[in-house]
């Protein structure tokens, strides 16, 4: 099986590679987030944690079948374990895309049944599928028949008025008949008419207990909880009730306290934690390759803006890149100049 990379067959120094033969450990993962969890972001995240499962942004079946397939599927070998998240509702199209995921060397393929945006609703993608559990089960069945990869699902507690625990229970009960055994549940419902995607991440209340109850009722299923989780301490508390934790925006906006400590605190590795400046330095060879490819500096380094959150010089680091990273001549020197503002001594008052 060929592993496809966006740059070359080289890997980022200091990052171990994986392959599709390795088992997928979902005790901790970073949520798929549009415009955020790009390949550049995942390479950066992998420099902090070898074990945390990383997800692509959601990719629609139409984009893969009719669009620039390489643009959406390429990634760096260092990203393993990495899962492809698909958006769609046509079983045959999803099966074809699941085969692509295996051909391209992904470790898992996931079906999005949680995105609440109008754009995807109009194409019968995302959270609106929670009203159609039999269709979801058919999609997952066809995907599993098409690939040997693990096929998983990410969904909400419910949508609009279909928000009772009984409805959630029926949804899981129906969908598990497909043979899917891994469910990631965002512990909020989605309000499809009246709230924006951003508001749907914040306004509907979190009901973690509903996810816990699903695990109790379906002990044979792997249940991963998602939504509003901001620290490893919170993650470890949830792991007393469920099988895994998926962290979203906090793992992107303030990644170091979570990802740099995840291997030791969640996965039991005893390797020393790498400091922030060393992580930034280890990212530079990848950044050099991306710039040689023609990528603008800021498009790549914007994913590192949260690395020095809460650290002395962190605000100046972000400002320097934000103000200078867009310039045509911006390059490695611009990034190194930003690093000069940063010390390794935490001082939240100066961020």
C-alpha positions in Angstrom: 0.0 0.0 0.0 1.4 3.4 -1.0 1.5 6.2 1.5 1.0 9.5 -0.3 2.6 12.7 1.1 2.2 16.3 0.0 6.0 17.0 -0.1 8.2 13.9 -0.5 8.7 10.5 1.0 10.8 12.1 3.8 9.4 12.4 7.2 9.6 15.2 9.7 12.8 14.7 11.8 12.0 13.3 15.2 8.6 12.0 14.4 7.9 8.3 14.1 5.8 7.1 11.2 3.0 4.6 11.4 1.0 2.5 8.9 -2.5 1.1 8.4 -1.5 -2.2 10.0 -1.2 -0.5 13.4 -4.2 -0.6 15.7 -6.1 2.6 16.2 -6.0 3.8 19.8 -8.8 6.3 20.3 -8.3 7.1 24.0 -7.4 10.6 22.9 -8.0 12.3 19.5 -8.1 15.8 18.0 -11.5 16.6 16.4 -11.9 17.2 12.7 -12.3 21.0 12.2 -12.8 22.8 8.9 -9.9 25.1 8.0 -8.1 24.1 11.1 -7.0 20.4 11.1 -5.2 20.7 7.8 -2.1 18.5 7.0 0.1 21.4 8.2 -1.6 21.5 11.5 -1.5 17.7 11.9 2.3 17.6 11.2 2.7 20.2 14.0 0.5 18.3 16.4 2.4 15.1 15.7 5.6 16.8 17.0 3.9 17.0 20.4 2.2 13.6 20.6 3.1 10.3 18.8 -0.1 8.5 19.9 -3.0 11.0 19.8 -5.3 10.1 16.8 -5.5 13.0 14.3 -8.4 13.6 11.9 -8.6 15.4 8.6 -11.1 18.2 8.0 -14.4 16.8 6.7 -14.1 16.0 3.0 -17.3 15.5 1.0 -17.8 12.5 -1.3 -18.4 14.9 -4.2 -15.1 16.6 -3.7 -13.3 13.3 -3.9 -15.3 11.8 -6.8 -15.5 14.8 -9.0 -12.8 17.2 -7.7 -9.0 17.3 -7.1 -8.6 14.1 -5.2 -4.9 14.6 -4.4 -5.6 18.1 -2.9 -7.9 16.5 -0.4 -6.2 13.2 0.4 -2.5 14.0 0.4 -0.7 14.1 3.8 2.7 13.7 5.3 3.8 10.3 6.5 4.6 11.6 9.9 0.8 12.2 10.6 0.0 8.5 11.4 -2.2 7.5 13.0 -4.5 9.7 10.9 -8.2 9.3 10.0 -10.1 10.6 7.0 -13.5 12.1 7.8 -16.1 11.9 5.1 -19.3 13.9 4.5 -22.0 12.3 2.4 -25.2 10.3 2.4 -25.0 8.2 -0.7 -23.9 4.7 0.4 -22.2 3.8 -2.9 -20.3 7.1 -3.0 -19.2 6.7 0.6 -18.1 3.2 -0.2 -16.0 4.5 -3.1 -14.4 7.1 -0.9 -13.7 4.6 1.8 -11.8 2.5 -0.7 -9.8 5.7 -1.6 -9.0 6.2 2.1 -7.5 2.7 2.2 -5.6 3.2 -1.1 -4.1 6.4 0.3 -2.9 4.7 3.5 -5.2 6.2 6.1 -5.7 4.4 9.4 -9.4 5.0 9.8 -12.4 6.4 7.9 -15.1 8.3 9.7 -18.6 9.4 8.7 -19.6 12.9 9.7 -23.2 13.0 11.2 -22.6 16.1 13.3 -21.8 19.1 11.1 -24.8 21.6 11.4 -24.0 24.1 8.6 -26.6 25.1 6.0 -24.3 24.2 3.2 -24.0 20.5 4.2 -27.7 20.2 5.2 -28.7 21.2 1.7 -26.7 18.2 0.4 -28.0 15.8 3.1 -24.6 15.8 4.9 -23.8 16.0 8.6 -26.1 16.4 11.5 -29.3 16.4 9.5 -28.7 12.6 9.0 -29.6 12.0 12.7 -33.2 12.1 11.5 -32.4 9.2 9.2 -30.7 6.4 11.2 -31.5 3.7 8.7 -29.8 5.7 6.0 -26.8 6.2 8.2 -26.7 2.4 9.0 -26.8 1.6 5.2 -24.0 4.1 4.6 -21.8 2.6 7.2 -22.6 -1.0 6.1 -21.5 -0.2 2.5 -18.3 1.6 3.7 -17.3 -1.4 5.8 -17.9 -3.7 2.9 -15.6 -1.6 0.7 -12.6 -1.4 3.0 -10.6 -3.3 5.7 -10.0 0.0 7.6 -11.9 0.7 10.8 -15.1 2.6 9.9 -16.4 4.9 12.6 -19.1 7.6 13.1 -19.1 11.0 14.8 -22.6 12.4 15.6 -24.5 14.7 18.0 -26.9 13.9 20.8 -29.7 14.9 18.5 -31.1 17.7 16.4 -33.8 20.3 16.8 -36.8 18.6 18.5 -35.3 15.1 18.0 -33.3 15.7 21.2 -34.5 13.2 23.8 -32.3 10.5 25.2 -34.8 8.0 23.8 -34.1 9.3 20.3 -30.4 9.1 20.8 -30.8 5.6 22.2 -32.8 4.5 19.1 -30.3 6.2 16.8 -27.3 4.2 18.2 -29.3 1.0 18.4 -30.2 1.3 14.7 -26.8 2.4 13.5 -24.9 -0.3 15.3 -26.8 -2.9 13.2 -24.5 -1.8 10.4 -21.6 -3.5 12.2 -20.0 -0.1 13.2 -18.6 -0.4 16.7 -17.0 3.0 17.4 -19.2 6.0 18.1 -17.8 9.5 18.8 -20.6 11.6 20.3 -20.5 15.3 20.5 -22.4 15.9 23.8 -24.6 18.7 22.4 -27.6 18.6 20.2 -27.5 20.7 17.0 -30.1 23.3 16.2 -30.3 23.3 12.5 -32.7 26.2 12.0 -31.6 29.4 13.7 -28.1 28.8 14.9 -24.9 29.2 13.0 -22.2 26.5 13.2 -20.2 28.6 15.7 -23.3 29.0 17.9 -24.0 25.3 17.6 -20.6 24.7 19.2 -21.5 27.0 22.2 -25.2 27.5 22.8 -26.8 24.0 23.1 -26.0 22.7 26.5 -23.5 19.9 27.1 -25.1 16.8 28.5 -22.2 14.5 29.2 -24.4 12.1 31.2 -26.3 11.1 28.0 -23.0 9.9 26.5 -22.2 8.0 29.7 -25.6 6.3 29.6 -25.1 5.2 26.0 -21.9 3.5 27.1 -23.7 1.8 30.0 -26.5 0.6 27.7 -24.1 -0.6 24.9 -21.0 -1.8 26.7 -19.9 -3.7 23.6 -19.5 -0.4 21.7 -16.5 1.9 21.8 -17.9 5.3 22.9 -15.8 8.5 22.6 -17.0 11.7 24.1 -16.5 15.2 22.5 -17.5 18.7 23.4 -16.2 21.4 25.6 -13.2 19.4 27.0 -10.3 21.7 27.7 -7.6 19.8 29.6 -6.1 16.3 30.2 -7.5 16.4 33.7 -11.0 16.7 32.3 -10.2 14.0 29.7 -9.0 11.6 32.4 -12.2 12.2 34.4 -14.3 11.3 31.3 -12.2 8.2 30.7 -13.7 6.8 34.0 -17.0 6.6 32.1 -16.2 6.2 28.4 -13.5 4.6 26.1 -12.1 7.8 24.6 -12.0 11.5 24.5 -12.0 13.8 21.5 -10.7 17.4 22.1 -11.6 20.1 19.7 -10.8 23.8 19.7 -8.6 23.7 22.8 -6.2 21.2 21.2 -5.8 23.8 18.4 -5.8 27.1 20.3 -3.7 26.0 23.3 -2.2 22.7 22.1 0.9 22.3 24.3 -0.6 21.5 27.7 -2.8 18.8 26.1 -0.7 17.2 23.3 2.8 17.5 24.8 1.6 15.6 27.9 -0.8 13.2 26.3 1.6 10.4 25.5 2.7 10.2 29.2 -0.6 10.9 30.9 -3.0 9.1 28.6 -1.0 6.5 26.7 1.6 5.6 29.4 4.7 6.5 27.5 7.7 7.5 29.7 9.6 9.6 27.2 10.4 13.1 28.4 8.1 16.0 27.3 9.6 18.1 24.6 9.7 21.8 25.4 7.9 24.4 23.2 10.9 26.0 21.6 12.3 22.6 20.6 9.0 21.7 19.0 9.1 25.0 17.0 12.6 24.3 15.9 11.7 20.7 14.8 8.9 22.1 12.7 11.3 24.3 10.6 12.5 21.5 8.2 8.9 20.8 7.3 8.2 24.6 7.0 11.2 24.9 4.6 9.7 22.2 2.4 6.3 23.8 2.3 7.8 27.2 1.4 9.8 25.6 -1.4 6.5 24.1 -2.7 5.1 27.6 -2.9 3.0 27.7 0.3 2.8 31.2 1.8 4.5 31.3 5.2 1.5 32.4 7.2 -0.7 29.7 5.7 1.5 27.1 7.4 2.6 28.9 10.6 -0.9 30.1 11.6 -1.4 26.6 13.0 1.4 27.3 15.5 0.0 30.6 16.9 -1.2 28.8 20.0 2.1 27.1 20.8 3.2 29.8 23.2 -0.1 30.6 24.7 0.4 31.7 28.3 4.1 32.1 27.9 6.4 35.2 28.2 6.6 36.6 24.7 3.7 34.6 23.4 1.7 37.6 22.4 4.6 39.2 20.5 5.3 35.9 18.8 1.7 35.8 17.5 1.7 39.5 16.6 5.0 39.2 14.6 3.7 36.3 12.5 0.3 37.9 12.0 1.8 41.2 10.9 4.7 39.9 8.9 3.8 36.4 7.8 1.6 37.6 5.0 4.3 39.5 3.2 5.5 38.0 -0.1 9.1 37.8 1.1 8.2 36.2 4.4 10.2 33.0 5.0 12.1 31.1 7.6 13.9 34.2 8.9 10.4 35.7 9.7 9.6 32.6 11.7 12.9 32.7 13.5 12.5 36.4 14.3 9.1 35.6 15.9 10.8 32.9 18.1 13.2 35.5 19.5 10.3 37.0 21.5 9.7 33.8 23.3 11.3 32.4 26.5 10.7 29.0 28.0 9.5 30.5 31.3 5.7 30.5 31.7 4.3 33.9 32.7 0.5 34.1 32.0 0.5 37.8 33.0 2.6 38.7 30.0 0.7 36.8 27.3 
